[in-house]
Amino acid sequence: RMKAMREALAAEVKKLSNEIDVGFITQQRGMFSYTGLSKAQVVQMRDTDGVYLVESGRMCVAGLTENNVAAVAKSLVAARGA
């Protein structure tokens, strides 16, 4: 399931932006992923879209579902400014 959610998130990010390298999503394993987002970017995702990551930019991949993966991808792309 974690692999499927990582692949789904990577595909959604690629749909929205060719400028973001999705290797951080697809190459990592397990329930968490380090996104490389800054604290300010994480706060933006929280405040604007209600997407919660820890301030270090770590994302809980286990929290992704087929129903929210597109919204998370959109928020991530917006936060990265790509």
C-alpha positions as CSV (number, residue, x, y, z in Angstrom):
1,R,0.0,0.0,0.0
2,M,2.8,2.4,0.8
3,K,4.4,1.8,-2.5
4,A,1.1,2.4,-4.3
5,M,0.5,5.7,-2.5
6,R,4.0,6.9,-3.2
7,E,3.5,6.1,-6.9
8,A,0.1,7.8,-6.9
9,L,1.5,10.9,-5.3
10,A,4.5,11.0,-7.7
11,A,2.1,10.7,-10.7
12,E,-0.1,13.5,-9.4
13,V,2.9,15.8,-8.8
14,K,4.2,15.1,-12.3
15,K,0.8,16.0,-13.8
16,L,1.0,19.4,-12.1
17,S,4.7,20.2,-12.6
18,N,7.5,18.8,-14.6
19,E,9.9,21.0,-12.5
20,I,9.7,18.9,-9.3
21,D,11.9,15.8,-9.1
22,V,9.7,13.2,-7.5
23,G,12.6,10.9,-6.6
24,F,12.1,11.9,-2.9
25,I,8.8,10.2,-3.1
26,T,9.6,7.1,-5.2
27,Q,13.0,6.3,-3.9
28,Q,12.3,6.3,-0.2
29,R,10.6,3.5,1.6
30,G,8.3,3.1,4.6
31,M,5.6,5.1,6.2
32,F,7.4,8.5,6.1
33,S,9.0,10.6,3.4
34,Y,11.3,13.5,3.8
35,T,10.0,16.1,1.3
36,G,12.8,18.7,1.6
37,L,10.2,21.4,2.3
38,S,11.1,24.3,4.6
39,K,9.2,25.1,7.8
40,A,7.6,28.1,5.9
41,Q,6.4,25.8,3.1
42,V,5.0,23.3,5.6
43,V,3.1,26.1,7.4
44,Q,1.8,27.3,4.0
45,M,0.4,23.8,3.3
46,R,-1.2,23.6,6.7
47,D,-2.7,27.1,6.6
48,T,-3.8,27.1,3.0
49,D,-4.9,23.5,2.4
50,G,-5.1,21.7,5.7
51,V,-2.3,19.3,4.8
52,Y,-0.2,18.5,7.8
53,L,3.5,17.6,7.8
54,V,5.9,18.0,10.7
55,E,7.9,21.2,10.6
56,S,11.0,19.3,9.4
57,G,9.1,18.5,6.2
58,R,8.5,14.9,7.0
59,M,5.3,13.5,5.5
60,C,3.3,10.5,6.7
61,V,2.8,8.4,3.6
62,A,0.5,6.2,5.5
63,G,-2.0,9.1,5.7
64,L,-2.3,9.2,1.9
65,T,-5.4,7.7,0.4
66,E,-6.9,7.5,-3.1
67,N,-9.3,10.3,-2.0
68,N,-6.7,12.8,-0.8
69,V,-3.6,12.1,-2.8
70,A,-4.5,14.6,-5.6
71,A,-5.1,17.4,-3.0
72,V,-1.8,16.7,-1.2
73,A,0.0,16.8,-4.6
74,K,-1.6,20.1,-5.5
75,S,-0.7,21.6,-2.1
76,L,2.9,20.3,-2.3
77,V,3.4,21.8,-5.8
78,A,2.0,25.1,-4.7
79,A,4.2,25.2,-1.6
80,R,7.3,24.4,-3.7
81,G,6.3,27.2,-6.1
82,A,6.7,25.1,-9.2
